[in-house]
Amino acid sequence: FLPYALRGLIVGTLGTGLVVIGAVRVVRAVTEPLRAAHEEQPLVEVIYQKRFLARGPRIVAIGGGTGLSAFLRGMKEHTSNLTAIVTVADDGGSSGALREDLGIPPVGDIRNCIAALADAEPLMRDLLGYRFPAGLADGEPPADTAPGGLGGHAIGNLLIAALTAVQGGDFEEGVRRMNRVLAVRGQVLPVSPTHITLHARTRNGVVVSGQTNVMRTPGIERVWVTPADVAPAADALAAIADAEVIVLGPGSLFTSLLPALLVPGIAEAVAAASAVRVYVCNVATQAGETAGYDLADHVDALAAHTTRGLADVVLANDWFDARVPEQWGAE
C-alpha cells in the first residue's frame, strides 16, 4: 500500500486536473458561438469588439427599402445599440402576397434590416433572401397552408410570418422573436403592428393608392396613409424617446421614409426627442416619385408632411444641388 501522504498527493493532483479540464471545457462551450461567428479573428479581439460596440451610442434609424438596410450594415461596425423602425406600407412581391393571404403587415423591408444586422451577414442575407422558384407549389395547396404556395416567397418572409402565427397573430412579438433567433446587433421594429396603405395626390389632382403605384408616379404633391388612426408600435416610441441620435432615411422619400413618419405619433415623438436628428437625403433621385428633385425639394417635402425643423442636420452627397431652404439653415 502507498503511504497516506502519497495517496493524498495523487488524489489531489487528479482532482486538480479534473477541475482544470472541466474549466477549459466550460470556457470552450461558452466561447464556441463567438469562435464560430468570427473564425478569422482572435477571440480576445472579438470579445473586446463586442464590449466596445455595447458602449456605442443609441441610434434609431427610421425608413425602409435598400437604403435603410445598407445604413444598418455600416453602422453595426460602430455600435450594437441600433434600432431600425421600418415602414409597413409595402404591397408588392412576396410581402404583398403574405399581406393579402395572411393579413399580416409586409415583412420584406423588416427581413432585409434583420439580415443586415446579423453577425453572419452576408450568408444570412443570402439565406433569408432566398426565394422559392415560381410554380413550386402548382395545383391545390393542402388545406392547412396559405393560398398561393411557396413560389416567389423569401425564406425570411415566411419565417417572420410563421413566428407571428406561433405568437397567436401578434406581429410585433413575431418580429421580436426573429431578432432573438438571429441574435442581431440591435433590434428591428415595425413602425406599426398593423399594415397601412399609402396614397398620393399629384399636382394635377390625380390620386393613386398602393406603394408600388406611388413609386412610379411623378409630380407628387401630397402622400398620406390609411387607416388614419393606425397605432404606432409601443417599442418604436420607446426607442425614439431613448435615442441619442435619430436618423431619418436613407431611402425613398415618398415610399419608405414618409410612410413611417406619417403613422400617428411617430413624427411627434421624433420632434419631442432630445436626440440629435439627422435627415439623410436619398443618394439619388428616383424615376417617378422624385424625378427632377434637388436637395431643397426633398427637404421641403419632408417639412410639408411633418413639421419644419424636424431634423437638426441634413446630410447629402456633395454633387447634389446644395440649395437648402433658409429656415433649415445650411448644416
URCOR-V339913 format. One record per helix or strand of 2 or more residues. SS is the DSSP state (alpha for helix, beta for strand). FROM is the first residue (numbers start at 1). LEN is the number of residues. Records with the same first field share a line. If there is no record, write none. Layout:
SS->FROM-LEN ; FROM-LEN
//
This chain:
alpha->4-34 ; 43-12 ; 65-11 ; 93-10 ; 108-10 ; 123-7 ; 155-12 ; 171-12 ; 211-4 ; 234-9 ; 253-9 ; 266-7 ; 295-11 ; 326-3
beta->59-5 ; 82-5 ; 187-4 ; 197-6 ; 207-3 ; 220-7 ; 245-4 ; 276-5 ; 313-3
//
